[in-house]
Amino acid sequence: MAEIRAEEPASTISKTFLIKPKLKSKPRSLPQTPESKYWSSFKSTKIPNLVSSISSLSFSPSPPHLFAAACSTSVSLFSPLSLSDGDVSPSSTISSFSDVVSSISFRNDGLLLAASDLSGLIQVFDVKTRTRLRRLRSHTRPVRFVKYPVLDKLHLLSGGDDAVVKFWDVAGESLVLDLMGHKDYVRCSDCSPVSPDLFVTGSYDHTVKVWDVRVENSRSVLEVNHGKPVEDVIYLPSGGLIATTGGNSVKIWDLIGGGRMVYSMESHNKTVTSICVGRVRKENDGAESMEDRILSVGLDGYMKVFDFGNMKVTHSMRFPAPLMSVSFSPDCRTRVIGSSNGIIFAGRRKGKENVESGRVGNVLGFESISEPERRVLRPTYFRYFHRGQSEKPTEGDYLVTRNKKIKLAEHDKLLKKFRHKDALVSVLSRKNRENVVAVMEELVARKKLLKCVSNLDSDELGLLLTFLSKNATMPRYSSLLMGLTKKVIEMRVEDIRNSDALKGYIRNLKRLIEEELRIQHSLQEIQGIISPLLRIAALGTYRASSVNLFRGLGNLHLPSLQTSLTPAALLTLASLILMFGNKSRMAFVNFF
């Protein structure tokens, strides 16, 4: 075959198109939120060489807010001001203990410090002179916590492995109350910030009990079940909520609501060992306010900051060792975390001290955490993505068109809402057989089709039977619809017997099935006649075409013939059957 080629023009016109060069994307870190910047502004300092695990940390309520660390058989006192200068040595040490110190607590004026050890002894010291003032002994097992009430200078609270909570008169060096109720080790406690008579304790029996020293018989006034051995418990500043830790979860409980659990945070991978309340300074519409946060540490080495107002974790930090205790200074400038290997991870807020400033934030040591104003628009601003919307495109601009929103049909919307029965009824009322079969196949995949059929009322069942009577015999859908028809009759036989309208649908369905069976029997007869004719048909184009056509017929068969046909007649007949649809098969049967 000769090839015809167009004559090439004498001169070639070339056009040059500008191609935008591909630039390598620069790796960018995710932008920090203002709160993440606040917590990252604490300058980290390690305080090493404390021999063993830091079991307890506590800040003095009075300036300059010294903090004490319980380590082995001693209590070390540190000055937060020295952390800014890099001095990590303790300002003083108290070593009047015969066993490991388990807990420490400052009085609300910061002048006295109470400490307990595993021998069952509780001692009270003068912070300035480190002189021992009181020795309180009544526990028969190791003492796990000691706590000064927030609004009381004369009493002390303690508890330990003997499952007894004791309320002490420090001035008289005597025991006031024995509070019995826990069935296992009592590990933690906290005192109410709004009442000197209320406090809460947590135990390894999974319970947290609220006590009132004014109640007779020394019984708890409220009890909640954390579900795991309780490691720590704190009152939130409002006094109506408490937070408990146990396992890998931190749970918040509403005491005013009768001990209802408000939220459970499970962002730690291992046991949460300690929690405390921290505060963060925020700006809202130009007004400055302070918001409370829960700081939690665990054996997975993470410190999590939890906003219990919005119920979300706002910041997370990783440390190279399991964490045992955490505390936050009242002026919100110092954060200390104790680890299991004897290292304290202390953090001091960056920035200059401004004591003479009349602003409350600077007096308390807070700094603004909002982002500074920027005159130049940057991708972090919302207005950056709306710039130039009123501009008209010019030649050479690359237009980005938005994809048109796909409008979903009613049954698709119902399927997305898992309203399976409503979706089936909706598509049946539309009378589109392709959509109906598609919805049925989707319900089969979800294993909900038979449940939908069992929930249909009489009118909806009539719609289904009408569809089945019209389409069940179609070869394209018969594999699904015939099986469904059988199940519908078996499941709804009582409803069909009680309704004349449903009986009419069943009669129509029976008549169509009988007609289909008669046609199939007739078509099988012609199959027996055509098969030997095809085998003996002449070789060549006729035979090859006949075989290809009859292979495509599938379940479609011809009616019986009384006489034999030539190969040409067979080809003509097969072509006619392919041209006509399912509705014309009866005409062929009557014709032959």
C-alpha positions in Angstrom: 0.0 0.0 0.0 1.4 3.3 -1.0 1.9 5.9 1.7 0.6 9.4 1.1 2.7 12.1 2.8 1.9 15.8 2.9 4.5 18.1 1.5 6.5 19.8 4.2 6.4 23.6 4.0 9.4 25.3 2.9 9.7 27.4 6.1 8.9 26.2 9.6 7.3 28.6 12.0 8.4 28.0 15.6 6.9 29.3 18.7 8.6 29.6 22.1 6.6 29.1 25.2 7.8 30.2 28.6 8.1 27.3 31.1 8.1 28.0 34.8 11.1 26.4 36.4 10.5 23.7 39.0 11.8 24.9 42.3 12.8 22.5 45.1 10.5 22.9 48.0 12.2 24.0 51.2 11.5 21.9 54.3 9.4 23.9 56.7 8.5 23.0 60.2 4.9 23.3 61.3 4.1 26.8 62.7 4.0 26.9 66.5 0.9 28.0 68.3 1.1 30.9 70.7 0.7 28.4 73.6 3.5 26.1 72.3 5.7 29.1 72.1 4.9 29.9 75.7 5.9 26.4 77.0 8.9 26.3 74.7 10.1 29.6 76.3 11.1 27.8 79.5 14.9 27.6 79.5 15.8 24.0 80.3 18.3 23.3 83.0 19.4 19.9 84.3 20.0 19.3 88.0 21.9 16.1 88.2 23.6 14.0 90.9 20.6 13.5 93.2 21.4 9.8 93.7 18.0 8.3 93.2 14.4 8.8 91.9 12.8 12.2 92.6 9.6 11.0 94.4 8.1 14.4 95.2 8.5 18.1 94.3 6.9 21.1 95.9 7.0 24.9 95.6 6.8 27.4 98.4 3.7 29.6 98.1 5.6 32.7 99.2 8.2 34.6 97.1 10.9 33.9 95.8 9.1 30.5 95.6 11.8 28.0 96.6 11.2 24.5 95.6 12.0 21.3 97.5 12.9 17.9 96.0 12.6 14.6 97.9 15.5 12.3 96.9 16.6 9.2 98.8 16.9 10.1 102.6 17.1 13.8 102.2 15.2 16.9 101.0 17.1 19.5 98.9 15.9 23.1 98.6 16.6 25.1 95.4 16.2 28.8 94.5 14.6 29.4 91.1 16.6 32.6 90.8 19.8 30.7 90.7 18.6 28.7 87.7 18.8 31.8 85.5 22.5 32.1 86.4 23.2 28.4 85.7 23.7 27.5 89.4 22.2 24.0 89.9 23.5 23.4 93.4 20.9 23.2 96.2 20.7 26.2 98.6 20.2 23.9 101.6 19.6 20.2 102.4 17.6 18.5 105.2 19.0 15.1 106.0 17.2 14.2 109.3 15.6 11.0 107.9 16.2 7.3 108.6 14.4 6.1 105.5 13.5 7.2 101.9 11.5 10.4 101.8 8.2 9.8 100.0 6.4 13.2 100.1 6.9 16.9 101.0 4.5 19.8 101.4 4.9 23.5 102.2 2.6 25.4 104.5 0.6 28.1 102.9 2.9 30.9 104.3 6.0 29.0 103.1 7.6 29.0 106.6 7.2 25.3 107.4 7.9 22.2 105.5 6.3 18.8 106.3 8.0 15.6 105.0 7.2 11.9 105.3 9.3 8.8 104.9 8.8 5.1 104.4 9.4 4.4 108.1 6.0 5.8 108.9 7.4 9.0 110.4 6.2 12.6 109.6 8.4 15.5 110.5 7.8 19.3 110.3 10.8 21.6 109.7 11.5 25.3 109.8 12.5 26.3 106.2 15.0 29.0 107.2 16.8 27.2 110.0 16.1 23.6 108.9 15.2 22.9 112.5 12.9 20.0 113.2 9.8 21.2 115.1 7.5 18.3 115.2 7.6 14.5 115.0 4.2 12.8 114.2 4.2 9.0 114.4 1.0 6.9 114.2 1.2 5.0 110.9 2.2 1.4 111.1 3.3 1.2 107.4 5.2 3.5 105.1 3.6 6.9 104.6 3.1 7.8 101.0 1.9 11.4 101.2 1.7 14.4 103.5 -0.3 17.5 102.7 -0.8 20.9 104.3 -4.4 22.3 103.7 -4.4 25.4 101.5 -6.5 27.5 104.0 -5.3 26.0 107.3 -2.0 26.4 109.1 -2.7 24.2 112.1 -3.5 20.8 110.6 -1.9 18.2 108.4 -3.1 15.3 106.3 -1.3 12.0 105.7 -1.9 8.5 104.4 0.1 5.4 103.5 0.3 1.7 103.0 -1.8 0.9 106.1 -4.9 2.2 104.1 -5.6 4.8 106.8 -5.9 8.6 106.2 -4.9 10.6 109.3 -5.8 14.2 110.2 -3.2 15.8 112.5 -3.1 18.7 114.9 0.4 20.0 114.2 0.5 22.5 117.1 -0.5 19.9 119.7 1.4 17.1 118.0 -1.6 14.9 118.2 -3.9 12.8 116.0 -7.4 14.3 115.4 -9.1 11.8 113.1 -8.5 8.3 111.6 -10.4 8.1 108.3 -11.1 4.5 107.4 -12.6 3.4 104.0 -9.8 2.6 101.6 -9.1 -1.1 101.0 -5.6 -0.8 99.6 -2.5 1.5 99.8 -3.5 5.2 99.9 -1.0 6.9 97.5 -2.1 10.6 97.1 -4.2 13.4 98.3 -5.0 17.1 97.8 -6.9 19.7 99.8 -9.7 21.9 98.6 -8.8 25.4 97.5 -12.2 26.8 98.7 -12.7 25.0 102.1 -10.3 24.0 104.9 -12.4 21.0 105.8 -12.6 19.2 102.4 -9.9 17.0 100.9 -9.6 14.1 98.5 -7.6 10.9 98.6 -6.7 8.3 96.0 -5.8 4.7 96.5 -4.6 1.5 94.8 -8.1 0.1 95.3 -9.1 2.2 92.2 -11.2 4.6 94.2 -11.0 8.3 95.0 -12.8 9.5 98.1 -13.8 13.0 99.1 -13.7 13.6 102.9 -15.2 16.3 105.2 -13.7 16.5 108.7 -17.0 17.9 110.0 -18.8 14.6 109.1 -19.4 12.2 112.0 -18.3 8.6 111.9 -15.3 9.6 109.7 -17.0 8.4 106.5 -16.3 9.8 103.0 -18.9 12.1 101.5 -18.3 11.0 97.9 -16.6 8.2 96.1 -15.6 7.7 92.4 -13.9 4.8 90.7 -11.0 5.6 88.4 -10.8 2.1 87.0 -7.0 1.7 87.7 -4.7 2.1 90.7 -4.7 5.9 91.4 -1.3 7.5 91.3 -2.1 11.1 91.9 -5.2 13.4 92.5 -5.5 17.2 92.5 -8.2 19.8 93.0 -8.7 22.2 90.0 -8.8 25.9 91.0 -12.6 26.2 91.0 -12.9 23.6 93.8 -15.7 21.8 92.0 -13.6 19.6 89.8 -10.8 17.1 90.5 -8.3 15.4 88.2 -7.1 11.8 88.9 -4.4 9.7 87.3 -4.2 6.0 87.0 -2.9 3.7 84.2 -2.3 5.8 81.1 -5.3 8.1 81.6 -6.1 11.4 83.3 -9.7 11.8 84.2 -11.7 14.9 85.3 -14.6 14.5 87.7 -17.4 16.9 88.6 -17.9 16.8 92.4 -20.8 19.2 92.4 -22.6 17.0 89.8 -22.3 14.0 92.1 -19.0 12.5 90.9 -19.8 12.5 87.2 -16.8 12.0 84.9 -16.4 14.9 82.6 -13.5 13.8 80.4 -10.8 11.1 80.1 -7.5 12.0 78.5 -5.5 9.0 77.3 -2.6 10.5 75.4 0.2 8.9 77.4 1.6 5.5 76.4 2.5 4.3 79.9 1.5 5.0 83.5 0.9 8.6 84.4 2.8 9.2 87.7 2.0 12.8 88.6 0.0 15.9 87.7 -0.2 19.5 88.7 -2.0 22.7 87.7 -0.2 25.3 85.6 -1.3 28.7 84.3 -0.8 30.4 81.0 -1.3 34.0 80.0 -3.4 34.7 76.9 -4.8 37.6 75.1 -8.4 37.6 73.9 -9.6 40.7 71.9 -7.0 42.9 73.5 -7.9 41.8 77.1 -5.4 39.7 79.0 -6.4 36.7 81.0 -4.8 33.7 82.7 -6.0 30.2 81.9 -5.4 27.0 83.9 -3.8 23.9 82.4 -3.1 20.4 83.7 0.5 19.3 83.5 0.9 15.5 83.5 4.1 13.3 83.4 4.5 9.6 83.0 6.8 6.7 82.6 6.8 7.2 78.9 9.0 10.3 79.4 6.4 12.7 78.1 5.0 15.9 79.7 1.6 16.7 78.4 -0.2 20.1 78.8 -4.0 19.6 78.8 -6.5 22.4 78.3 -9.5 21.1 80.4 -11.6 24.1 79.3 -11.5 22.9 75.6 -10.7 19.3 76.4 -7.6 19.0 74.3 -3.8 18.5 74.6 -2.1 21.8 73.6 1.6 20.9 74.1 3.8 17.9 74.5 7.5 17.5 75.5 9.7 14.5 75.5 12.4 13.8 78.2 15.1 11.1 78.1 14.0 9.2 81.2 10.8 8.1 82.9 9.2 10.9 84.9 8.0 10.6 88.5 6.9 14.0 89.6 6.1 17.5 88.4 5.4 20.9 90.0 4.7 24.4 88.8 5.6 27.6 90.6 2.8 30.0 91.8 4.3 32.9 89.8 4.3 30.6 86.7 7.9 31.3 85.9 9.4 28.0 86.9 8.6 24.4 86.0 10.4 21.4 87.5 10.1 17.7 86.6 11.7 14.8 88.6 12.9 11.7 86.8 13.6 8.1 87.9 17.3 8.5 87.4 17.8 11.3 89.9 17.8 14.2 87.4 15.5 17.3 87.8 14.6 18.9 84.5 14.0 22.5 85.6 12.7 25.2 83.3 12.8 29.0 83.8 10.9 31.5 81.7 13.0 33.5 79.3 12.8 37.3 79.4 13.8 40.1 81.7 12.4 40.5 85.2 10.3 43.7 85.6 9.4 44.0 89.2 8.7 47.7 89.1 6.1 47.5 86.4 2.6 48.3 87.4 1.2 45.6 85.1 -0.2 42.6 86.9 1.3 40.2 84.3 4.8 41.4 85.0 4.4 41.3 88.7 3.4 37.6 88.5 6.1 36.9 86.0 3.9 36.4 82.9 4.8 37.5 79.4 2.4 37.9 76.5 2.3 34.8 74.3 0.4 36.4 71.4 2.2 36.8 68.1 3.6 40.3 67.4 1.9 42.3 64.6 3.4 42.0 61.2 2.8 44.5 58.5 3.8 42.2 55.6 1.3 39.5 54.8 2.7 36.0 55.2 1.2 32.5 54.5 0.4 32.1 58.2 -2.3 34.9 57.9 -5.8 34.1 56.6 -5.9 37.3 54.6 -2.8 36.1 52.7 -5.0 33.6 50.8 -7.7 36.2 49.9 -5.4 38.7 48.3 -6.0 39.6 44.7 -9.5 38.0 44.5 -10.9 41.1 42.8 -8.1 41.1 40.2 -9.0 40.0 36.7 -6.6 37.5 35.0 -4.3 38.8 32.4 -2.6 37.1 29.5 0.0 34.6 30.7 -1.8 33.9 34.1 -2.4 30.3 35.0 -6.0 29.8 36.0 -6.8 27.3 38.6 -10.5 26.2 38.4 -12.4 24.7 41.2 -13.9 21.2 40.8 -17.6 21.3 40.6 -19.3 19.9 43.6 -20.9 16.6 42.9 -24.6 16.6 43.7 -25.6 13.4 45.4 -28.9 11.7 44.9 -31.3 11.3 47.8 -30.5 7.6 48.3 -26.8 8.3 48.3 -27.2 10.9 51.0 -29.2 8.4 53.1 -26.6 5.7 52.6 -23.9 8.1 53.9 -26.0 8.6 57.0 -26.5 4.8 57.4 -30.3 5.1 57.0 -30.4 1.9 54.9 -34.2 1.3 54.9 -34.9 4.9 53.9 -32.4 4.7 51.1 -34.0 1.5 49.7 -37.5 3.0 49.8 -36.3 6.2 48.2 -34.6 4.5 45.3 -37.6 2.1 44.8 -39.9 5.1 44.4 -37.7 6.6 41.7 -38.2 3.5 39.5 -34.7 3.5 38.1 -33.7 -0.2 37.9 -29.9 0.5 37.6 -29.9 2.6 40.8 -32.2 0.2 42.6 -29.8 -2.8 41.9 -26.8 -0.7 42.8 -28.3 0.2 46.2 -29.2 -3.4 46.8 -25.7 -4.5 46.0 -24.4 -1.9 48.5 -26.7 -3.1 51.2 -25.6 -6.7 50.5 -22.0 -5.6 51.0 -23.0 -3.9 54.3 -25.0 -7.0 55.3 -28.1 -4.9 55.8 -30.4 -5.9 52.9 -32.4 -8.6 54.7 -32.8 -6.4 57.8 -34.2 -3.6 55.6 -36.7 -6.1 54.0 -37.9 -7.2 57.4 -38.6 -3.6 58.5 -40.6 -2.6 55.4 -44.3 -1.8 56.0 -47.1 -3.0 53.6 -46.9 -0.1 51.2 -43.1 -0.2 51.0 -43.2 -4.0 50.6 -45.6 -3.5 47.7 -43.0 -1.2 46.0 -40.4 -3.9 46.4 -42.6 -6.7 45.0 -43.6 -4.5 42.0 -39.9 -4.0 41.2 -39.1 -7.7 41.6 -42.1 -8.8 39.4 -40.9 -6.5 36.6 -37.1 -7.1 36.7 -36.5 -10.5 38.4 -36.5 -12.4 35.1 -34.0 -10.1 33.3 -30.8 -12.1 32.8 -28.7 -9.0 33.7 -30.2 -8.8 37.3 -31.6 -12.3 37.8 -28.6 -13.7 39.8 -29.4 -11.1 42.6 -33.1 -10.5 42.3 -34.2 -14.2 42.1 -32.5 -15.0 45.4 -33.9 -11.8 46.9 -37.4 -12.7 45.8 -37.1 -16.1 47.5 -36.0 -14.5 50.8 -38.7 -11.8 50.6 -41.4 -14.4 50.3 -40.0 -16.5 53.1 -39.6 -13.6 55.5 -42.9 -11.8 54.8 -45.2 -14.7 54.2 -47.6 -13.8 57.0 -47.9 -10.2 55.7 -48.6 -11.4 52.2 -51.3 -13.7 53.3 -53.1 -10.9 55.2 -53.0 -8.4 52.3 -54.9 -8.7 49.1 -52.7 -6.2 47.4 -49.6 -8.1 48.2 -51.2 -11.3 46.9 -51.8 -9.6 43.6 -48.1 -8.8 43.3 -47.2 -12.4 44.1 -49.7 -13.7 41.4 -48.1 -11.4 38.8 -44.6 -12.6 39.9 -45.7 -16.2 39.6 -47.1 -15.7 36.2 -44.0 -14.0 34.9 -41.8 -16.8 36.3 -43.9 -19.5 34.7 -43.7 -17.7 31.4 -39.9 -17.4 31.8 -39.6 -21.1 32.5 -41.7 -22.0 29.4 -39.4 -19.8 27.3 -36.3 -21.4 28.8 -37.5 -24.9 28.0 -38.3 -23.9 24.4 -34.9 -22.3 24.1 -33.1 -25.4 25.4 -34.8 -27.4 22.6 -33.3 -25.1 19.9 -29.9 -25.4 21.6 -30.0 -29.2 21.0 -30.8 -28.6 17.3 -28.3 -25.8 16.6 -25.3 -27.5 18.4 -24.9 -30.4 15.9 -25.6 -28.1 12.9 -22.7 -25.9 14.0 -20.4 -28.9 14.2 -21.1 -29.9 10.6 -21.3 -26.5 9.2 -19.0 -25.6 6.4 -15.6 -24.3 7.3 -14.8 -20.7 6.5 -16.3 -17.3 7.3 -19.8 -18.6 8.0 -18.7 -21.1 10.7 -16.3 -18.8 12.4 -18.9 -16.0 12.5 -21.6 -18.4 13.8 -19.4 -19.7 16.7 -18.4 -16.1 17.8 -22.0 -14.9 17.7 -23.4 -17.9 19.7 -20.6 -17.6 22.3 -21.8 -14.1 23.0 -25.4 -15.2 23.6 -24.8 -16.5 27.1 -28.1 -17.7 28.6 -30.1 -16.5 25.5 -31.4 -19.4 23.5 -33.5 -19.9 20.3 -36.9 -21.7 20.2 -37.2 -25.1 18.7 -37.1 -25.4 14.9 -39.0 -28.0 12.9 -36.6 -28.0 10.0 -32.8 -27.8 9.6 -31.2 -24.5 8.6 -28.3 -23.7 6.4 -25.2 -22.0 7.8 -26.3 -18.7 6.1 -29.7 -18.9 7.8 -28.1 -19.6 11.1 -26.0 -16.4 10.8 -29.0 -14.4 9.9 -31.1 -15.7 12.8 -28.3 -15.1 15.3 -27.8 -11.5 14.1 -31.5 -10.9 14.5 -31.5 -12.2 18.1 -28.5 -9.9 18.9 -30.4 -7.0 17.5 -33.6 -7.6 19.5 -33.7 -7.3 23.2 -35.1 -9.4 26.0 -38.7 -8.2 25.4 -38.8 -9.7 21.8 -37.9 -13.3 22.7 -41.6 -14.3 22.9 -42.2 -13.1 19.4 -39.4 -15.4 18.1 -40.9 -18.4 20.0 -44.4 -17.7 18.5 -42.9 -17.2 15.0 -41.1 -20.6 15.0 
